[in-house]
Amino acid sequence: MPKILTGNSQKGWPYFQRLLVDLFQFMEPFLRNAELGVPVHFLYKGTLRVLLVLLHDFPEFLCDYHFTFCDVIPPSCIQMRNIILSAFPRNMRLPDPSTPNLKIDLLAEISQSPRILSEVDAALKAKQMKADVDEYLKTRQQVSSFLSELKQRLLLPPSEAAISGTRYDVPLINSLVLYVGMQAIQQLQARTAHAQTPVNPASLAVFLISAALDIFQTLIVELDTEGRYLFLNAVANQLRYPNTHTHYFSFVLLYLFAESNQEIIQEQITRVLFERLIVNRPHPWGLLITFIELIKNPRYNFWNRSFIRCAPEIEKLFESVARSCGGPKPVDETVVSAWISENSH
């Protein structure tokens, strides 16, 4: 493995990436159905160890191919995905997410786009959707049928759905989310470059690219519970180390939470973030930043949501996280505290 990844100016990277993708695809049916017999469980543990070695010795490899790997890892494999998404370039020093009044907008890295060696729009091209997405992002035609037909176009044919274990085309959702986000970021950068007056990066208005948010809001409202979960996972997969993608998609999740008038949507957003935090570390930096902002900023009214108090155990778990983040909620001394700061990568 080291010879493939270190030699010849990274020319071995695509080959090793294909080997890992083949491994994930072989394991996917077993992992999706939680059918881990002794041989598969042994293979799973070995795969985690390989990923941890890559995270330690070749983090840039995981950074550059994170999109491809997330396409083939089942949603239930949270820790495996967290390892990949926790990777960050070795020349970068991550700020502590629990630092009081941390201004991520002022970080130098937050304005830099990450390198992605995967073909982000491949699934859109394969399903002949890319031209329609580009047209809507460019014109935002209100009479267009693009938004009304979007949910149907994300569904798999019944025969493929039976094999995949989901009604939705997950790689297509992942491709749509990241591609739309990247186009929105390009528009934001162009707008900032041509602005006559300095733009306040802390203002939410900076991120209001209407066509992109139209697509995201359509997905969050129109999709059923399964589709919404897959969509939110696609967004959360971009919460990584400090870069433009992490910054933008953190805003998208928080914006969707704040603007929604359906508590089921806010509960699902919380679930997607929370289930990635309660597994063993490492945890992606952008995930921690987003969750801390959600529970500490009064704008989101997080602690008054009914799903927080659906059971005493759930409420205590949320309170322990809040305390470890320096949040406002008190917690009994018996509750485990400070695990987010301890687990930050």
C-alpha positions as CSV (number, residue, x, y, z in Angstrom):
1,M,0.0,0.0,0.0
2,P,2.7,2.6,0.8
3,K,4.5,2.0,-2.5
4,I,1.2,2.5,-4.5
5,L,0.4,5.7,-2.6
6,T,3.8,7.3,-2.3
7,G,5.5,6.5,-5.6
8,N,5.5,8.2,-9.0
9,S,3.7,11.5,-8.2
10,Q,0.5,9.9,-6.9
11,K,-0.1,8.0,-10.1
12,G,-1.0,5.0,-8.1
13,W,-3.8,6.8,-6.3
14,P,-6.6,6.0,-8.9
15,Y,-5.7,2.3,-8.8
16,F,-5.8,2.1,-5.0
17,Q,-9.1,4.0,-5.0
18,R,-10.6,1.4,-7.3
19,L,-9.4,-1.4,-5.1
20,L,-11.1,0.3,-2.1
21,V,-14.3,0.9,-4.0
22,D,-14.4,-2.8,-5.0
23,L,-13.9,-3.8,-1.4
24,F,-16.7,-1.5,-0.2
25,Q,-19.0,-2.7,-3.0
26,F,-18.3,-6.4,-2.0
27,M,-19.1,-5.6,1.6
28,E,-22.1,-3.4,0.9
29,P,-24.9,-6.0,0.9
30,F,-23.6,-7.6,4.1
31,L,-23.2,-4.2,5.9
32,R,-26.6,-2.9,4.6
33,N,-28.4,-5.9,5.9
34,A,-26.3,-6.2,9.1
35,E,-25.4,-9.8,8.1
36,L,-21.9,-9.9,9.6
37,G,-20.9,-13.5,9.8
38,V,-17.4,-14.3,11.2
39,P,-15.6,-13.9,7.9
40,V,-17.3,-10.6,7.0
41,H,-16.9,-9.2,10.5
42,F,-13.2,-10.0,10.2
43,L,-13.0,-8.3,6.9
44,Y,-14.9,-5.3,8.2
45,K,-12.5,-4.8,11.1
46,G,-9.6,-5.1,8.8
47,T,-11.1,-2.5,6.5
48,L,-11.5,-0.1,9.4
49,R,-7.8,-0.6,10.3
50,V,-6.8,0.1,6.7
51,L,-8.8,3.3,6.7
52,L,-7.3,4.4,10.0
53,V,-3.8,3.9,8.5
54,L,-4.8,6.0,5.5
55,L,-6.2,8.6,7.9
56,H,-2.9,8.8,9.7
57,D,-0.4,8.4,6.9
58,F,-2.2,9.5,3.7
59,P,-5.1,11.8,4.8
60,E,-5.0,13.7,1.4
61,F,-5.9,10.4,-0.3
62,L,-9.1,10.2,1.7
63,C,-9.8,13.9,1.3
64,D,-9.5,13.8,-2.5
65,Y,-11.7,10.7,-3.0
66,H,-14.2,11.1,-0.1
67,F,-17.1,11.6,-2.6
68,T,-16.5,8.3,-4.4
69,F,-16.2,6.3,-1.1
70,C,-19.3,7.8,0.4
71,D,-21.2,6.7,-2.8
72,V,-20.6,3.0,-2.0
73,I,-20.7,3.0,1.8
74,P,-24.1,2.2,3.2
75,P,-25.7,4.9,5.3
76,S,-25.7,2.6,8.3
77,C,-21.9,2.5,8.4
78,I,-21.5,5.7,10.3
79,Q,-18.1,5.1,11.8
80,M,-16.5,4.0,8.6
81,R,-17.8,7.1,6.9
82,N,-16.7,9.3,9.7
83,I,-13.1,8.1,9.4
84,I,-13.0,9.1,5.7
85,L,-14.7,12.5,6.4
86,S,-12.4,13.3,9.3
87,A,-9.3,13.4,7.0
88,F,-7.7,16.8,6.5
89,P,-4.4,17.9,4.8
90,R,-1.3,17.3,6.9
91,N,-0.2,20.9,6.5
92,M,-3.4,22.2,8.1
93,R,-4.0,22.7,11.9
94,L,-7.6,22.5,12.9
95,P,-9.0,25.0,15.4
96,D,-10.7,23.4,18.4
97,P,-14.4,23.3,17.6
98,S,-15.3,24.0,21.2
99,T,-13.4,27.3,21.4
100,P,-15.7,30.0,22.7
101,N,-16.8,32.5,20.1
102,L,-14.8,30.8,17.3
103,K,-15.2,32.8,14.1
104,I,-14.9,30.2,11.4
105,D,-15.6,32.9,8.8
106,L,-12.2,34.4,9.6
107,L,-10.2,31.2,9.1
108,A,-7.9,31.5,6.1
109,E,-8.7,27.9,5.0
110,I,-12.5,28.5,4.9
111,S,-12.2,30.4,1.6
112,Q,-10.3,27.7,-0.1
113,S,-12.0,25.0,-2.1
114,P,-11.0,21.4,-1.5
115,R,-9.5,19.2,-4.2
116,I,-11.9,16.5,-5.3
117,L,-10.5,13.9,-7.7
118,S,-13.9,12.1,-8.2
119,E,-16.2,13.0,-11.1
120,V,-18.9,14.8,-9.1
121,D,-21.4,15.1,-12.0
122,A,-20.9,11.6,-13.4
123,A,-24.3,10.3,-12.0
124,L,-26.1,13.5,-13.3
125,K,-24.7,12.9,-16.7
126,A,-25.5,9.2,-16.7
127,K,-29.2,10.0,-15.9
128,Q,-29.2,12.9,-18.4
129,M,-30.0,15.4,-15.6
130,K,-26.9,17.7,-15.8
131,A,-28.2,19.9,-18.5
132,D,-31.6,20.4,-16.7
133,V,-29.8,21.2,-13.4
134,D,-27.5,23.7,-15.2
135,E,-30.4,25.4,-16.9
136,Y,-32.4,25.8,-13.7
137,L,-29.3,27.2,-11.8
138,K,-28.8,29.6,-14.6
139,T,-32.3,30.9,-15.2
140,R,-34.4,29.8,-12.2
141,Q,-37.5,29.6,-14.4
142,Q,-40.6,29.5,-12.3
143,V,-42.6,27.9,-15.0
144,S,-40.0,25.1,-15.4
145,S,-41.2,21.5,-14.5
146,F,-37.7,20.7,-13.1
147,L,-38.5,21.1,-9.4
148,S,-41.9,19.4,-9.7
149,E,-40.3,16.4,-11.4
150,L,-37.2,16.2,-9.3
151,K,-38.4,13.7,-6.7
152,Q,-39.6,11.2,-9.4
153,R,-36.2,11.4,-11.2
154,L,-34.3,10.4,-8.1
155,L,-36.2,7.1,-7.8
156,L,-34.8,3.8,-9.0
157,P,-36.8,1.5,-11.2
158,P,-38.5,-1.2,-9.1
159,S,-36.1,-4.0,-10.2
160,E,-33.0,-1.9,-9.2
161,A,-34.7,-0.8,-6.0
162,A,-35.2,-4.4,-4.9
163,I,-31.5,-5.2,-5.4
164,S,-30.3,-1.9,-3.8
165,G,-32.5,-2.0,-0.7
166,T,-33.7,1.5,-1.3
167,R,-36.1,3.2,-3.6
168,Y,-33.7,6.0,-4.3
169,D,-30.7,6.4,-6.5
170,V,-28.2,7.3,-3.7
171,P,-25.2,8.2,-6.0
172,L,-27.6,10.5,-8.0
173,I,-28.7,12.3,-4.8
174,N,-25.0,12.6,-3.7
175,S,-24.1,13.9,-7.1
176,L,-27.0,16.4,-7.3
177,V,-26.3,17.8,-3.8
178,L,-22.5,18.4,-4.2
179,Y,-22.8,19.6,-7.8
180,V,-25.5,22.2,-7.0
181,G,-23.5,23.3,-3.9
182,M,-20.3,23.7,-6.0
183,Q,-22.1,25.8,-8.6
184,A,-23.6,27.9,-5.8
185,I,-20.2,28.5,-4.3
186,Q,-18.8,29.6,-7.7
187,Q,-21.7,32.1,-8.0
188,L,-21.0,33.3,-4.4
189,Q,-17.3,33.8,-5.2
190,A,-18.1,35.6,-8.4
191,R,-20.6,37.9,-6.6
192,T,-18.1,38.7,-3.9
193,A,-15.4,39.5,-6.4
194,H,-17.6,42.0,-8.2
195,A,-19.2,43.5,-5.1
196,Q,-18.8,47.3,-4.8
197,T,-18.8,47.2,-1.0
198,P,-17.1,44.6,1.3
199,V,-19.3,41.6,2.0
200,N,-19.7,40.5,5.6
201,P,-18.9,36.8,5.6
202,A,-20.8,36.2,8.8
203,S,-24.1,37.4,7.3
204,L,-26.4,34.6,6.2
205,A,-27.4,36.7,3.1
206,V,-24.0,35.9,1.7
207,F,-25.1,32.4,1.0
208,L,-28.5,33.1,-0.5
209,I,-28.1,31.7,-4.0
210,S,-31.8,31.3,-4.7
211,A,-31.8,28.7,-7.4
212,A,-29.6,26.3,-5.3
213,L,-31.7,26.8,-2.2
214,D,-34.9,26.2,-4.3
215,I,-33.5,22.8,-5.1
216,F,-32.5,22.0,-1.6
217,Q,-35.8,23.2,-0.1
218,T,-37.8,21.2,-2.7
219,L,-35.9,18.1,-1.7
220,I,-36.3,18.6,2.1
221,V,-40.0,19.2,1.7
222,E,-41.1,16.9,-1.1
223,L,-39.1,13.8,-0.3
224,D,-40.5,11.1,2.0
225,T,-38.7,10.2,5.2
226,E,-36.3,7.8,3.5
227,G,-35.4,10.2,0.7
228,R,-35.0,13.1,3.1
229,Y,-32.6,11.0,5.2
230,L,-30.5,10.2,2.2
231,F,-30.5,13.9,1.1
232,L,-29.4,15.1,4.5
233,N,-26.7,12.5,4.6
234,A,-25.4,13.8,1.2
235,V,-25.3,17.3,2.7
236,A,-23.6,16.1,5.9
237,N,-21.0,14.2,3.9
238,Q,-19.5,17.6,2.9
239,L,-19.0,18.7,6.6
240,R,-15.3,18.0,6.7
241,Y,-12.2,20.2,7.4
242,P,-12.2,24.0,7.0
243,N,-13.0,24.8,3.3
244,T,-15.6,26.5,1.2
245,H,-17.7,23.3,0.9
246,T,-17.8,22.8,4.7
247,H,-18.7,26.4,5.2
248,Y,-21.5,26.4,2.6
249,F,-23.1,23.1,3.5
250,S,-23.0,23.9,7.2
251,F,-25.0,27.0,6.3
252,V,-27.4,24.9,4.2
253,L,-28.2,22.5,7.0
254,L,-28.7,25.3,9.5
255,Y,-30.8,27.3,7.1
256,L,-33.1,24.3,6.4
257,F,-33.5,23.8,10.1
258,A,-34.3,27.4,10.8
259,E,-36.6,27.9,7.8
260,S,-38.6,24.7,8.2
261,N,-42.1,24.8,9.7
262,Q,-42.2,21.0,10.1
263,E,-40.7,19.6,13.3
264,I,-40.2,16.2,11.6
265,I,-37.7,17.9,9.2
266,Q,-35.8,19.5,12.2
267,E,-35.8,16.2,13.9
268,Q,-34.3,14.4,10.9
269,I,-31.6,17.1,10.6
270,T,-30.7,16.6,14.2
271,R,-30.7,12.8,13.8
272,V,-28.3,12.9,10.9
273,L,-25.8,15.1,12.8
274,F,-26.3,13.4,16.2
275,E,-25.9,9.8,15.0
276,R,-22.5,10.7,13.5
277,L,-21.4,12.2,16.9
278,I,-22.4,9.3,19.2
279,V,-20.2,6.7,17.5
280,N,-16.5,6.3,18.4
281,R,-14.1,9.0,17.2
282,P,-12.8,10.4,15.0
283,H,-15.5,13.0,14.2
284,P,-15.3,15.4,11.2
285,W,-14.5,19.0,12.2
286,G,-17.3,20.5,10.2
287,L,-19.8,18.1,11.8
288,L,-18.8,19.3,15.3
289,I,-18.9,23.0,14.2
290,T,-22.3,22.6,12.8
291,F,-23.8,20.8,15.7
292,I,-22.3,23.2,18.2
293,E,-23.8,26.1,16.3
294,L,-27.2,24.4,16.2
295,I,-27.4,23.8,19.9
296,K,-25.9,27.1,21.1
297,N,-27.3,29.7,18.8
298,P,-30.7,30.9,20.1
299,R,-31.8,31.5,16.5
300,Y,-32.5,27.8,16.1
301,N,-34.5,27.5,19.3
302,F,-33.1,24.0,19.6
303,W,-33.9,23.3,23.2
304,N,-37.6,24.0,22.8
305,R,-38.2,21.3,20.3
306,S,-40.4,18.5,21.5
307,F,-38.3,15.7,20.1
308,I,-35.5,16.7,22.5
309,R,-37.7,15.6,25.4
310,C,-39.4,12.6,23.9
311,A,-37.6,10.4,26.4
312,P,-35.5,11.1,29.5
313,E,-32.5,9.2,28.1
314,I,-32.5,11.3,24.9
315,E,-32.8,14.5,26.8
316,K,-29.8,13.6,29.1
317,L,-27.8,12.6,26.0
318,F,-28.4,16.0,24.4
319,E,-27.6,17.8,27.6
320,S,-24.3,16.0,28.0
321,V,-23.3,17.1,24.5
322,A,-24.4,20.7,25.2
323,R,-22.3,20.8,28.4
324,S,-19.2,19.4,26.7
325,C,-19.6,22.1,24.1
326,G,-20.0,24.9,26.7
327,G,-23.7,25.1,25.9
328,P,-26.4,26.7,28.2
329,K,-28.1,23.5,29.4
330,P,-27.1,22.3,32.9
331,V,-26.6,18.6,33.4
332,D,-26.4,16.2,36.3
333,E,-22.9,15.3,37.4
334,T,-23.5,11.6,36.7
335,V,-23.9,12.3,33.0
336,V,-20.7,11.8,30.9
337,S,-19.4,15.1,29.8
338,A,-16.7,16.7,27.6
339,W,-16.7,14.0,25.0
340,I,-17.0,16.2,22.0
341,S,-13.8,18.2,22.9
342,E,-12.1,14.9,23.7
343,N,-13.2,13.3,20.4
344,S,-12.5,16.3,18.1
345,H,-10.0,15.2,15.5
